[in-house]
Amino acid sequence: MKVLVFLLVLANLLFYAFSAGYFGRPENPDAGRLEQQVEPDKMRLVSHGEAPPANKKTVEPAPVAPVEVAPVPEAEPVAAPAPAPVVEKICLRWEHLPVAEANRLSARIDEKFAAFKQVKRAVAAEGAGWWVYIPPLPGKDEAEKKAGELRQFGVTDYFIIQEAGPSRFAISLGVFSSEKGGQERLAELKAKGVRSAKLNVRPGKESLITLEASGPATDKAALSKAALAIVPKAPAVDCK
């Protein structure tokens, strides 16, 4: 046992002496460094005489909060407009009316039943003819004033009716044997700017008018009653 301890101590002394160089050192001081290198072929030169660059920190972008988009409300379906109610229409006719009565009835329809459209048809008796005229004015002064307006439009062939009767202070603009001639005269006057002139059968005992009026059926009874007050001998009939 003592011999073993002695040998261990001796070995340690010899190793220390060798490490301290008591047994001699190699001439090249770097010779031992080659033996101490670990895999020198895998070494890589990073820089030459410069400090290695500092590691750049990766700056991550700040997270963007998602934008909440409000949902677009759906458009409510637009209801189709209700169809307009169908208005039932009727047509009434009065036949064989004297001119004066036909004119009064026509004026009443215009005043009380404006929704009705009127059509007048006249049959001129022999020798009566067709008359282009301006309806009777309230008095002589108004008739003279209207005549002055006609002269400004270049109309000179006229005369003011002075005789007593329903046509007094009317202005006659021409009498024609046919309706066509009266229509041509009326068109000529309107081309000159005369808007108040009318064409009708010339008043006479044998001149008769047929008047038709068409409009809403709801007013049929009221219109028939109003017409009887003006033309009691000519009740209304339905148009055919």
ROSE-4610 file (N, C-alpha, C; in Angstrom, 1 decimal, always signed):
// ROSE-4610
residu = [M/M/M/K/K/K/V/V/V/L/L/L/V/V/V/F/F/F/L/L/L/L/L/L/V/V/V/L/L/L/A/A/A/N/N/N/L/L/L/L/L/L/F/F/F/Y/Y/Y/A/A/A/F/F/F/S/S/S/A/A/A/G/G/G/Y/Y/Y/F/F/F/G/G/G/R/R/R/P/P/P/E/E/E/N/N/N/P/P/P/D/D/D/A/A/A/G/G/G/R/R/R/L/L/L/E/E/E/Q/Q/Q/Q/Q/Q/V/V/V/E/E/E/P/P/P/D/D/D/K/K/K/M/M/M/R/R/R/L/L/L/V/V/V/S/S/S/H/H/H/G/G/G/E/E/E/A/A/A/P/P/P/P/P/P/A/A/A/N/N/N/K/K/K/K/K/K/T/T/T/V/V/V/E/E/E/P/P/P/A/A/A/P/P/P/V/V/V/A/A/A/P/P/P/V/V/V/E/E/E/V/V/V/A/A/A/P/P/P/V/V/V/P/P/P/E/E/E/A/A/A/E/E/E/P/P/P/V/V/V/A/A/A/A/A/A/P/P/P/A/A/A/P/P/P/A/A/A/P/P/P/V/V/V/V/V/V/E/E/E/K/K/K/I/I/I/C/C/C/L/L/L/R/R/R/W/W/W/E/E/E/H/H/H/L/L/L/P/P/P/V/V/V/A/A/A/E/E/E/A/A/A/N/N/N/R/R/R/L/L/L/S/S/S/A/A/A/R/R/R/I/I/I/D/D/D/E/E/E/K/K/K/F/F/F/A/A/A/A/A/A/F/F/F/K/K/K/Q/Q/Q/V/V/V/K/K/K/R/R/R/A/A/A/V/V/V/A/A/A/A/A/A/E/E/E/G/G/G/A/A/A/G/G/G/W/W/W/W/W/W/V/V/V/Y/Y/Y/I/I/I/P/P/P/P/P/P/L/L/L/P/P/P/G/G/G/K/K/K/D/D/D/E/E/E/A/A/A/E/E/E/K/K/K/K/K/K/A/A/A/G/G/G/E/E/E/L/L/L/R/R/R/Q/Q/Q/F/F/F/G/G/G/V/V/V/T/T/T/D/D/D/Y/Y/Y/F/F/F/I/I/I/I/I/I/Q/Q/Q/E/E/E/A/A/A/G/G/G/P/P/P/S/S/S/R/R/R/F/F/F/A/A/A/I/I/I/S/S/S/L/L/L/G/G/G/V/V/V/F/F/F/S/S/S/S/S/S/E/E/E/K/K/K/G/G/G/G/G/G/Q/Q/Q/E/E/E/R/R/R/L/L/L/A/A/A/E/E/E/L/L/L/K/K/K/A/A/A/K/K/K/G/G/G/V/V/V/R/R/R/S/S/S/A/A/A/K/K/K/L/L/L/N/N/N/V/V/V/R/R/R/P/P/P/G/G/G/K/K/K/E/E/E/S/S/S/L/L/L/I/I/I/T/T/T/L/L/L/E/E/E/A/A/A/S/S/S/G/G/G/P/P/P/A/A/A/T/T/T/D/D/D/K/K/K/A/A/A/A/A/A/L/L/L/S/S/S/K/K/K/A/A/A/A/A/A/L/L/L/A/A/A/I/I/I/V/V/V/P/P/P/K/K/K/A/A/A/P/P/P/A/A/A/V/V/V/D/D/D/C/C/C/K/K/K]
num = [1/1/1/2/2/2/3/3/3/4/4/4/5/5/5/6/6/6/7/7/7/8/8/8/9/9/9/10/10/10/11/11/11/12/12/12/13/13/13/14/14/14/15/15/15/16/16/16/17/17/17/18/18/18/19/19/19/20/20/20/21/21/21/22/22/22/23/23/23/24/24/24/25/25/25/26/26/26/27/27/27/28/28/28/29/29/29/30/30/30/31/31/31/32/32/32/33/33/33/34/34/34/35/35/35/36/36/36/37/37/37/38/38/38/39/39/39/40/40/40/41/41/41/42/42/42/43/43/43/44/44/44/45/45/45/46/46/46/47/47/47/48/48/48/49/49/49/50/50/50/51/51/51/52/52/52/53/53/53/54/54/54/55/55/55/56/56/56/57/57/57/58/58/58/59/59/59/60/60/60/61/61/61/62/62/62/63/63/63/64/64/64/65/65/65/66/66/66/67/67/67/68/68/68/69/69/69/70/70/70/71/71/71/72/72/72/73/73/73/74/74/74/75/75/75/76/76/76/77/77/77/78/78/78/79/79/79/80/80/80/81/81/81/82/82/82/83/83/83/84/84/84/85/85/85/86/86/86/87/87/87/88/88/88/89/89/89/90/90/90/91/91/91/92/92/92/93/93/93/94/94/94/95/95/95/96/96/96/97/97/97/98/98/98/99/99/99/100/100/100/101/101/101/102/102/102/103/103/103/104/104/104/105/105/105/106/106/106/107/107/107/108/108/108/109/109/109/110/110/110/111/111/111/112/112/112/113/113/113/114/114/114/115/115/115/116/116/116/117/117/117/118/118/118/119/119/119/120/120/120/121/121/121/122/122/122/123/123/123/124/124/124/125/125/125/126/126/126/127/127/127/128/128/128/129/129/129/130/130/130/131/131/131/132/132/132/133/133/133/134/134/134/135/135/135/136/136/136/137/137/137/138/138/138/139/139/139/140/140/140/141/141/141/142/142/142/143/143/143/144/144/144/145/145/145/146/146/146/147/147/147/148/148/148/149/149/149/150/150/150/151/151/151/152/152/152/153/153/153/154/154/154/155/155/155/156/156/156/157/157/157/158/158/158/159/159/159/160/160/160/161/161/161/162/162/162/163/163/163/164/164/164/165/165/165/166/166/166/167/167/167/168/168/168/169/169/169/170/170/170/171/171/171/172/172/172/173/173/173/174/174/174/175/175/175/176/176/176/177/177/177/178/178/178/179/179/179/180/180/180/181/181/181/182/182/182/183/183/183/184/184/184/185/185/185/186/186/186/187/187/187/188/188/188/189/189/189/190/190/190/191/191/191/192/192/192/193/193/193/194/194/194/195/195/195/196/196/196/197/197/197/198/198/198/199/199/199/200/200/200/201/201/201/202/202/202/203/203/203/204/204/204/205/205/205/206/206/206/207/207/207/208/208/208/209/209/209/210/210/210/211/211/211/212/212/212/213/213/213/214/214/214/215/215/215/216/216/216/217/217/217/218/218/218/219/219/219/220/220/220/221/221/221/222/222/222/223/223/223/224/224/224/225/225/225/226/226/226/227/227/227/228/228/228/229/229/229/230/230/230/231/231/231/232/232/232/233/233/233/234/234/234/235/235/235/236/236/236/237/237/237/238/238/238/239/239/239/240/240/240]
x = [+0.8/+0.0/+0.9/+1.9/+2.8/+3.5/+3.8/+4.5/+3.6/+2.3/+1.3/+1.3/+1.2/+1.2/+2.4/+3.5/+4.8/+4.9/+4.3/+4.4/+3.5/+2.3/+1.4/+2.0/+2.7/+3.4/+4.5/+5.2/+6.3/+5.9/+4.7/+4.2/+3.7/+3.1/+2.7/+3.9/+5.0/+6.2/+6.8/+6.8/+7.4/+6.5/+5.2/+4.3/+4.5/+4.6/+4.8/+6.1/+7.2/+8.5/+8.5/+7.7/+7.6/+6.9/+5.8/+5.0/+5.7/+6.5/+7.2/+8.4/+8.8/+9.9/+11.2/+11.2/+12.4/+13.1/+12.3/+12.9/+13.2/+13.0/+13.3/+12.1/+12.0/+10.9/+11.2/+10.3/+10.5/+11.0/+11.8/+12.3/+11.2/+10.2/+9.1/+8.0/+7.7/+6.7/+5.3/+5.1/+3.7/+3.5/+4.5/+4.4/+3.3/+3.1/+2.1/+0.7/+0.6/-0.7/-1.5/-0.7/-1.4/-2.1/-1.4/-2.0/-3.3/-3.3/-4.5/-5.7/-5.5/-6.6/-7.6/-8.8/-9.9/-10.5/-10.3/-10.8/-10.5/-9.3/-8.9/-9.5/-9.7/-10.2/-11.6/-12.3/-13.7/-13.8/-12.7/-12.7/-12.8/-13.6/-13.9/-13.6/-12.8/-12.5/-13.7/-14.1/-15.3/-14.9/-13.9/-13.5/-12.0/-11.4/-10.0/-9.7/-9.3/-9.0/-10.2/-11.4/-12.6/-13.5/-14.1/-15.0/-16.2/-16.6/-17.8/-19.0/-19.9/-21.1/-22.0/-22.6/-23.6/-24.8/-25.3/-26.5/-27.7/-28.3/-29.5/-30.7/-31.4/-32.6/-33.7/-34.4/-35.5/-36.7/-37.1/-38.2/-39.5/-40.2/-41.5/-42.5/-43.3/-44.3/-45.4/-45.8/-46.9/-48.1/-48.7/-50.0/-51.0/-51.6/-52.7/-54.0/-54.7/-56.0/-57.0/-57.7/-58.6/-59.7/-60.0/-61.1/-62.4/-63.3/-64.6/-65.5/-66.0/-66.8/-68.3/-69.0/-70.4/-71.2/-71.9/-72.7/-73.7/-73.7/-74.6/-76.1/-77.0/-78.3/-78.9/-79.6/-80.2/-81.4/-81.5/-82.5/-83.9/-84.8/-86.1/-86.8/-87.4/-88.1/-89.2/-89.1/-90.1/-91.4/-92.4/-93.7/-94.1/-94.6/-95.1/-96.3/-96.4/-97.5/-98.8/-99.8/-101.1/-101.7/-102.2/-102.7/-103.9/-103.9/-105.0/-106.3/-107.3/-108.6/-109.2/-109.9/-110.5/-111.8/-111.9/-113.1/-114.0/-115.2/-116.2/-116.7/-116.8/-117.3/-118.6/-119.3/-120.6/-120.6/-121.6/-121.8/-123.3/-123.6/-125.0/-125.2/-126.3/-126.6/-128.0/-128.0/-129.2/-129.4/-130.5/-130.7/-131.8/-131.7/-132.6/-132.8/-131.7/-131.7/-131.6/-132.4/-132.2/-130.8/-130.3/-128.9/-128.8/-129.8/-129.7/-129.7/-130.6/-130.6/-129.4/-128.8/-127.6/-126.4/-126.4/-125.3/-125.5/-126.7/-126.9/-126.5/-126.9/-126.6/-125.1/-124.4/-123.0/-122.3/-122.7/-122.1/-122.3/-123.5/-123.7/-122.8/-122.6/-121.7/-120.3/-119.9/-118.5/-118.4/-119.5/-119.4/-119.5/-120.4/-120.7/-120.1/-119.8/-119.3/-118.0/-117.0/-115.8/-115.1/-115.3/-114.7/-115.3/-116.4/-117.0/-116.5/-116.3/-115.9/-117.1/-117.2/-118.4/-118.1/-119.0/-119.0/-120.3/-120.3/-121.5/-121.5/-122.7/-122.9/-124.1/-123.9/-125.0/-125.4/-126.7/-127.2/-127.9/-127.3/-127.8/-129.0/-130.0/-131.3/-131.0/-131.8/-131.6/-131.7/-130.6/-130.6/-130.0/-129.7/-129.1/-127.6/-126.9/-125.5/-124.7/-123.4/-122.4/-121.9/-121.7/-121.3/-120.0/-119.1/-117.9/-118.1/-117.9/-118.2/-117.5/-117.5/-117.0/-118.3/-118.4/-119.7/-120.1/-121.3/-121.8/-121.1/-120.8/-120.0/-121.0/-120.6/-121.6/-122.3/-121.6/-122.2/-121.5/-122.0/-121.5/-120.0/-119.7/-118.3/-117.3/-117.7/-116.8/-116.7/-117.8/-117.8/-116.9/-117.0/-116.1/-114.6/-114.3/-112.9/-112.4/-113.3/-112.9/-112.6/-113.5/-113.3/-112.0/-111.6/-110.3/-109.1/-109.3/-108.2/-108.2/-109.4/-109.4/-108.6/-108.8/-108.1/-106.6/-106.1/-104.7/-104.2/-105.0/-104.6/-104.7/-105.2/-105.3/-106.7/-107.7/-109.0/-109.9/-110.4/-111.3/-112.7/-112.9/-114.2/-115.0/-115.7/-116.5/-117.6/-118.6/-119.5/-120.2/-120.5/-121.1/-122.6/-123.2/-124.6/-125.3/-126.2/-126.9/-128.3/-128.9/-130.3/-130.5/-131.6/-132.0/-132.1/-131.7/-131.8/-130.6/-130.5/-129.4/-128.0/-128.0/-126.7/-126.3/-127.0/-126.7/-125.3/-124.5/-123.1/-122.2/-122.6/-121.7/-121.0/-119.8/-119.1/-119.1/-119.8/-119.8/-118.6/-117.9/-116.7/-116.9/-118.1/-118.4/-119.5/-120.3/-121.3/-121.1/-121.1/-120.7/-121.8/-121.9/-123.0/-122.6/-121.3/-120.8/-119.9/-119.9/-119.0/-117.5/-117.2/-115.8/-115.3/-116.2/-115.8/-115.7/-116.5/-116.4/-115.1/-114.7/-113.5/-112.2/-112.3/-111.1/-111.0/-112.2/-112.1/-111.7/-112.1/-111.7/-110.1/-109.6/-108.2/-107.4/-107.9/-107.3/-107.2/-108.3/-108.3/-107.4/-107.3/-106.4/-105.0/-104.7/-103.3/-102.9/-103.8/-103.6/-103.5/-103.9/-103.8/-105.2/-106.3/-107.6/-108.0/-108.1/-108.3/-109.7/-110.5/-111.9/-112.9/-112.6/-113.5/-114.0/-115.3/-115.9/-116.6/-116.9/-117.7/-118.9/-120.1/-121.3/-122.4/-123.5/-124.6/-125.2/-125.4/-126.0/-127.4/-127.6/-128.9/-130.1/-131.1/-132.3/-133.3/-134.6/-135.6/-135.4/-134.8/-134.7/-133.4/-132.5/-131.1/-131.2/-130.7/-130.8/-129.4/-129.2/-127.9/-128.0/-127.0/-126.9/-125.7/-125.9/-124.8/-124.5/-123.2/-122.8/-121.8/-121.9/-121.0/-120.6/-119.3/-118.7/-117.9/-118.1/-117.4/-117.6/-117.3/-117.4/-118.9/-119.1/-120.4/-121.1/-120.2/-120.8/-121.6/-121.3/-122.1/-123.2/-123.6/-124.6/-126.0/-126.4/-127.7/-127.7/-126.6/-126.6/-126.7/-125.9/-125.9/-127.3/-127.9/-129.2/-130.2/-130.2/-131.1/-130.9/-129.6/-129.2/-129.7/-129.5/-129.9/-131.4/-132.2/-133.7/-134.2/-133.4/-133.8/-133.6/-132.8/-132.5/-133.2/-133.2/-133.9/-134.9/-136.0/-137.0/-137.6/-137.7/-138.3/-137.3/-136.1/-135.1/-134.3/-134.9/-134.1/-132.9/-131.9/-130.7/-130.9/-130.1/-130.1/-128.7/-128.5/-127.1/-126.6/-125.3/-124.7/-124.6/-124.8/-124.7/-123.4]
y = [-1.2/+0.0/+1.2/+1.3/+2.4/+2.6/+1.4/+1.5/+2.2/+2.0/+2.6/+4.1/+4.5/+5.9/+6.6/+5.9/+6.5/+6.7/+5.7/+5.8/+6.9/+7.1/+8.2/+9.6/+9.7/+11.0/+11.2/+10.2/+10.3/+10.7/+10.1/+10.5/+11.9/+12.4/+13.8/+14.7/+14.4/+15.2/+15.3/+14.1/+14.1/+14.9/+14.8/+15.6/+17.1/+17.5/+18.9/+19.4/+18.6/+19.0/+19.1/+18.2/+18.3/+19.5/+19.8/+21.0/+22.2/+22.3/+23.5/+23.7/+22.7/+22.8/+22.5/+21.7/+21.3/+20.3/+19.7/+18.7/+19.3/+20.7/+21.4/+21.9/+23.0/+23.5/+23.5/+23.4/+23.5/+24.9/+25.0/+26.3/+27.2/+26.7/+27.6/+27.6/+28.8/+28.9/+28.6/+28.8/+28.5/+27.1/+26.3/+24.9/+24.2/+24.5/+23.7/+24.2/+25.4/+25.9/+25.2/+24.6/+23.9/+22.7/+22.1/+20.9/+21.2/+22.5/+22.9/+23.4/+23.6/+24.0/+22.9/+23.3/+22.3/+22.5/+21.6/+21.7/+23.1/+23.4/+24.8/+25.0/+24.0/+24.1/+24.7/+24.7/+25.2/+26.6/+27.2/+28.6/+29.6/+30.7/+31.7/+33.1/+33.8/+35.2/+36.1/+36.8/+37.6/+39.0/+39.6/+41.0/+41.1/+42.0/+42.2/+43.6/+43.6/+44.8/+45.7/+45.2/+45.9/+45.1/+45.9/+45.2/+44.6/+43.5/+42.9/+43.8/+43.9/+44.8/+44.3/+45.3/+44.9/+44.3/+43.3/+42.7/+43.6/+43.7/+44.6/+43.8/+44.6/+44.1/+44.2/+43.2/+43.2/+43.9/+45.0/+45.8/+45.3/+44.7/+44.2/+45.3/+45.4/+46.4/+46.2/+47.4/+47.3/+46.7/+45.8/+45.2/+46.2/+46.2/+47.1/+46.5/+47.3/+46.9/+46.7/+45.7/+45.5/+46.6/+47.2/+48.2/+47.5/+47.8/+47.2/+48.0/+47.4/+48.1/+47.8/+48.9/+48.7/+48.1/+47.1/+46.5/+47.5/+47.5/+48.4/+47.8/+48.6/+48.1/+47.8/+46.7/+46.4/+47.3/+47.8/+48.7/+48.0/+48.7/+48.0/+48.1/+47.1/+47.1/+48.1/+48.9/+50.0/+49.4/+49.6/+49.1/+49.8/+49.1/+49.7/+50.5/+51.7/+52.5/+51.8/+52.1/+51.4/+52.0/+51.2/+51.7/+52.6/+53.7/+54.6/+54.0/+54.4/+53.8/+54.1/+53.2/+53.4/+54.1/+55.3/+56.1/+55.8/+55.3/+55.0/+56.3/+56.3/+57.5/+57.2/+58.3/+58.2/+59.4/+59.3/+60.3/+60.6/+61.8/+62.3/+63.2/+63.1/+63.9/+64.5/+65.8/+66.6/+66.9/+66.6/+66.8/+67.9/+68.5/+69.5/+70.6/+71.2/+72.3/+73.6/+74.6/+75.9/+76.4/+77.3/+77.8/+78.5/+79.3/+80.0/+79.0/+78.0/+77.0/+76.1/+75.8/+75.0/+75.8/+77.1/+77.9/+78.0/+78.2/+78.2/+76.9/+75.8/+74.5/+74.3/+74.7/+74.5/+75.3/+76.6/+77.4/+76.8/+76.2/+75.6/+74.4/+73.6/+72.5/+72.9/+74.0/+74.5/+75.0/+75.6/+76.2/+75.1/+74.2/+73.3/+71.9/+71.5/+70.2/+70.3/+70.8/+71.1/+69.8/+68.7/+67.5/+66.9/+67.4/+66.9/+67.7/+66.9/+67.4/+67.5/+68.6/+68.9/+68.8/+68.4/+68.4/+68.9/+69.9/+70.5/+70.3/+69.8/+69.6/+70.4/+71.2/+72.0/+71.7/+71.8/+71.6/+72.9/+73.5/+74.9/+74.7/+75.4/+75.4/+76.2/+76.0/+76.6/+78.2/+78.9/+80.3/+80.8/+79.9/+80.4/+80.5/+79.5/+79.6/+79.4/+79.6/+79.5/+80.8/+81.1/+82.4/+82.4/+83.3/+83.5/+84.8/+84.8/+85.9/+85.9/+87.1/+87.2/+87.3/+86.5/+86.4/+87.8/+88.0/+89.3/+89.8/+91.1/+91.8/+92.5/+92.8/+93.4/+94.7/+95.5/+96.8/+97.3/+98.5/+99.1/+99.5/+100.1/+100.5/+99.3/+98.2/+97.0/+96.5/+96.6/+96.1/+97.0/+98.4/+99.3/+99.0/+98.7/+98.5/+97.2/+96.2/+94.9/+95.2/+96.0/+96.4/+97.0/+97.9/+98.6/+97.5/+96.5/+95.5/+94.7/+94.5/+93.8/+94.6/+95.9/+96.8/+96.7/+96.6/+96.4/+95.1/+94.1/+92.8/+92.8/+93.9/+94.0/+93.5/+93.4/+92.9/+94.1/+94.3/+95.5/+95.1/+93.9/+93.5/+92.8/+93.6/+93.2/+94.3/+93.9/+94.9/+94.5/+95.5/+95.3/+95.2/+94.1/+93.9/+94.8/+95.7/+96.6/+96.2/+95.3/+95.0/+94.3/+94.5/+93.9/+92.4/+91.6/+90.2/+89.5/+88.2/+87.5/+87.8/+88.3/+88.5/+90.0/+90.9/+92.3/+92.5/+93.4/+93.7/+92.5/+91.6/+90.6/+91.2/+90.7/+91.3/+90.2/+90.5/+89.5/+89.6/+88.5/+88.5/+87.7/+87.4/+86.7/+85.7/+85.6/+84.5/+83.7/+82.4/+81.5/+80.4/+80.0/+79.0/+77.6/+77.4/+76.1/+76.1/+75.0/+75.0/+75.1/+74.6/+74.6/+76.1/+76.9/+78.3/+79.0/+78.7/+79.3/+78.9/+77.6/+77.1/+77.8/+78.0/+78.7/+80.2/+80.8/+82.2/+82.2/+81.3/+81.2/+81.0/+80.1/+79.8/+81.1/+81.8/+83.1/+84.1/+84.2/+85.2/+84.7/+83.5/+83.0/+83.2/+83.1/+83.3/+84.8/+85.7/+87.1/+87.4/+86.5/+86.7/+86.9/+86.7/+86.8/+85.5/+85.5/+84.2/+84.0/+85.1/+85.0/+84.7/+84.6/+84.3/+82.9/+82.7/+81.3/+81.1/+79.8/+79.4/+78.7/+79.1/+78.4/+78.6/+77.9/+78.1/+79.5/+80.2/+81.5/+81.4/+82.2/+82.1/+82.3/+81.4/+81.5/+80.5/+80.7/+79.8/+78.4/+78.1/+76.7/+76.1/+76.8/+76.3/+75.5/+74.2/+73.3/+72.8/+72.5/+72.0/+70.7/+69.8/+68.6/+68.7/+68.6/+68.8/+67.4/+67.0/+65.8/+66.2/+65.6/+65.8/+64.5/+64.3/+63.0/+63.3/+62.5/+62.7/+61.6/+61.8/+60.8/+60.3/+59.0/+58.5/+58.9/+59.3/+59.7/+61.0/+61.8/+63.1/+63.0/+61.8/+61.7/+62.2/+61.8/+62.2/+63.7/+64.3/+65.7/+66.5/+66.1/+66.8/+66.7/+65.5/+65.4/+66.3/+66.5/+67.3/+68.8/+69.2/+70.6/+70.9/+70.0/+70.2/+70.4/+69.6/+69.8/+71.1/+71.8/+73.2/+74.2/+73.8/+74.7/+74.3/+73.0/+72.5/+71.4/+71.8/+70.8/+70.0/+70.5/+69.7/+68.8/+68.8/+67.9/+67.1/+66.0/+65.2/+64.6/+64.4/+63.8/+62.3/+61.8/+60.4/+60.0/+58.7/+58.1/+58.2/+58.5/+58.6/+57.1/+56.9/+55.6/+55.4]
z = [+0.0/+0.0/+0.0/+0.8/+0.9/-0.5/-1.1/-2.4/-3.4/-3.4/-4.4/-4.1/-2.9/-2.6/-3.1/-2.9/-3.3/-4.8/-5.5/-7.0/-7.5/-6.9/-7.3/-7.0/-5.9/-5.6/-6.6/-6.9/-7.8/-9.2/-9.6/-11.0/-11.0/-10.0/-9.9/-10.0/-9.3/-9.3/-10.7/-11.4/-12.7/-13.7/-13.6/-14.5/-14.3/-13.0/-12.7/-13.3/-13.2/-13.7/-15.2/-15.9/-17.3/-17.8/-17.0/-17.4/-17.2/-16.1/-15.8/-16.7/-17.5/-18.4/-17.9/-16.8/-16.3/-17.2/-18.0/-19.0/-20.3/-20.5/-21.7/-22.5/-23.3/-24.1/-25.5/-26.4/-27.8/-28.2/-29.3/-29.7/-30.2/-30.9/-31.4/-30.3/-29.8/-28.7/-29.2/-30.5/-31.1/-31.5/-31.3/-31.8/-31.1/-29.8/-29.1/-29.3/-29.9/-30.1/-31.2/-32.2/-33.3/-32.7/-31.6/-31.1/-30.3/-29.8/-29.0/-29.8/-31.1/-32.0/-32.2/-32.2/-32.5/-33.9/-34.8/-36.1/-36.7/-37.0/-37.5/-38.9/-39.7/-41.1/-41.1/-40.0/-40.0/-39.5/-39.2/-38.7/-39.9/-39.7/-40.7/-40.2/-41.1/-40.7/-40.9/-39.9/-39.9/-40.4/-39.8/-40.2/-40.0/-40.6/-40.6/-39.9/-38.7/-38.0/-37.6/-37.7/-37.4/-36.4/-35.6/-34.6/-35.3/-34.9/-35.6/-35.4/-36.4/-36.3/-35.2/-34.6/-33.5/-34.2/-33.5/-34.0/-34.1/-35.2/-35.4/-34.9/-34.1/-33.6/-34.6/-34.8/-35.7/-35.1/-35.8/-35.2/-35.9/-35.1/-35.6/-35.6/-36.7/-36.7/-35.7/-35.2/-34.2/-34.8/-34.1/-34.6/-34.9/-36.0/-36.4/-36.0/-35.2/-34.8/-36.0/-36.1/-37.2/-37.2/-38.3/-38.4/-38.6/-37.7/-37.8/-38.7/-39.8/-40.7/-40.4/-40.2/-39.8/-41.0/-40.7/-41.9/-42.5/-43.8/-44.5/-44.4/-43.9/-43.8/-45.2/-45.3/-46.5/-46.8/-48.1/-48.4/-48.4/-47.8/-47.7/-49.1/-49.5/-50.8/-50.8/-52.0/-52.1/-52.7/-52.0/-52.5/-53.7/-54.7/-55.9/-55.6/-56.3/-56.0/-56.5/-55.7/-56.0/-57.3/-58.1/-59.4/-59.1/-60.0/-59.8/-60.1/-59.3/-59.4/-60.8/-61.4/-62.7/-62.5/-63.1/-63.0/-64.2/-63.8/-64.9/-65.5/-66.8/-67.5/-68.2/-68.4/-69.2/-70.2/-71.1/-72.1/-72.2/-72.1/-72.2/-73.4/-74.1/-75.3/-75.2/-75.7/-75.8/-77.2/-77.8/-79.3/-79.5/-80.7/-81.2/-80.2/-79.8/-78.9/-79.7/-79.4/-80.0/-79.6/-80.4/-80.2/-78.8/-78.4/-77.2/-76.0/-76.1/-75.0/-74.9/-76.1/-76.1/-75.5/-75.8/-75.2/-73.7/-73.2/-71.8/-71.1/-71.7/-71.1/-71.1/-72.2/-72.3/-71.2/-71.0/-70.0/-68.6/-68.3/-67.0/-66.8/-67.8/-67.6/-67.3/-68.0/-67.8/-66.3/-65.8/-64.5/-63.4/-63.5/-62.4/-62.6/-63.8/-64.1/-65.0/-64.5/-65.3/-65.8/-65.1/-65.5/-66.8/-67.3/-68.5/-69.7/-70.8/-72.1/-73.0/-73.7/-74.5/-76.0/-76.7/-78.2/-78.7/-79.5/-80.1/-81.6/-82.1/-83.5/-83.9/-84.9/-85.4/-86.8/-87.1/-88.4/-88.8/-89.8/-90.2/-91.1/-90.7/-91.6/-92.8/-93.8/-95.1/-94.9/-95.4/-95.3/-94.0/-93.0/-91.7/-91.9/-92.3/-92.5/-91.2/-91.3/-90.2/-89.9/-88.6/-88.1/-87.3/-87.7/-87.0/-86.2/-84.9/-84.1/-82.8/-82.1/-80.7/-79.9/-78.8/-78.0/-77.5/-77.2/-76.7/-75.5/-75.5/-74.4/-73.5/-72.3/-71.4/-71.8/-72.7/-73.1/-74.3/-74.8/-76.0/-75.8/-74.7/-74.5/-74.6/-73.9/-74.0/-75.4/-76.2/-77.6/-78.4/-78.2/-78.9/-78.6/-77.3/-76.9/-77.6/-77.7/-78.4/-79.8/-80.5/-81.9/-82.1/-81.2/-81.3/-81.2/-80.4/-80.4/-81.7/-82.3/-83.6/-84.7/-84.7/-85.6/-85.4/-84.2/-83.9/-84.5/-84.6/-85.2/-86.7/-87.3/-88.7/-89.2/-88.3/-88.7/-88.9/-90.0/-90.3/-90.7/-91.2/-91.7/-90.6/-89.8/-88.7/-88.5/-87.7/-87.3/-85.9/-85.1/-83.8/-83.9/-83.4/-83.5/-82.5/-82.9/-82.1/-81.7/-82.5/-82.3/-81.0/-80.4/-79.1/-79.3/-78.3/-78.4/-77.8/-77.8/-77.1/-77.8/-79.0/-79.7/-79.7/-78.9/-78.9/-78.3/-78.9/-78.6/-78.8/-79.6/-80.2/-81.4/-81.8/-82.9/-84.0/-85.1/-86.2/-87.1/-87.4/-88.2/-89.5/-89.8/-91.1/-91.0/-92.0/-92.1/-93.4/-93.3/-94.4/-94.6/-95.8/-96.2/-95.8/-95.6/-95.2/-93.9/-93.2/-92.0/-92.4/-93.6/-94.0/-94.2/-94.8/-95.0/-93.6/-92.7/-91.3/-90.6/-90.8/-90.2/-90.7/-92.0/-92.7/-92.2/-92.0/-91.5/-90.1/-89.3/-87.9/-87.8/-88.6/-88.6/-89.0/-90.0/-90.4/-89.2/-88.5/-87.3/-86.2/-86.0/-84.9/-85.3/-86.6/-87.1/-86.8/-86.8/-86.6/-85.1/-84.3/-82.8/-82.2/-82.9/-82.3/-81.7/-80.4/-79.6/-79.2/-79.1/-78.6/-79.6/-80.9/-81.9/-81.9/-82.2/-82.2/-83.5/-83.8/-84.9/-84.5/-85.0/-84.6/-85.7/-85.5/-86.5/-86.2/-87.3/-87.2/-86.5/-85.5/-84.7/-85.7/-85.5/-86.3/-85.7/-86.1/-85.5/-85.9/-87.0/-87.5/-87.2/-86.6/-86.2/-85.0/-85.0/-83.9/-83.6/-82.3/-81.8/-81.1/-81.3/-80.6/-79.7/-78.4/-77.4/-76.7/-76.7/-76.0/-74.9/-73.7/-72.6/-72.0/-71.9/-71.4/-70.1/-69.1/-67.8/-66.8/-65.6/-64.5/-64.3/-64.2/-64.0/-62.7/-61.7/-60.4/-60.5/-61.5/-61.6/-62.6/-63.1/-64.1/-63.6/-62.4/-61.9/-61.6/-61.1/-60.8/-62.1/-63.1/-64.4/-65.1/-65.1/-65.7/-65.0/-63.7/-63.0/-63.3/-63.4/-63.7/-65.1/-66.1/-67.5/-67.6/-66.8/-67.0/-66.6/-65.7/-65.3/-66.4/-67.4/-68.5/-69.8/-70.1/-71.3/-70.8/-70.2/-69.7/-70.8/-72.0/-73.1/-73.8/-73.4/-74.1/-73.0/-72.5/-71.5/-72.1/-71.3/-71.7/-72.0/-73.1/-73.4/-73.5/-73.3/-73.4/-74.8/-74.9/-76.3/-76.8/-78.1/-78.7/-79.3]
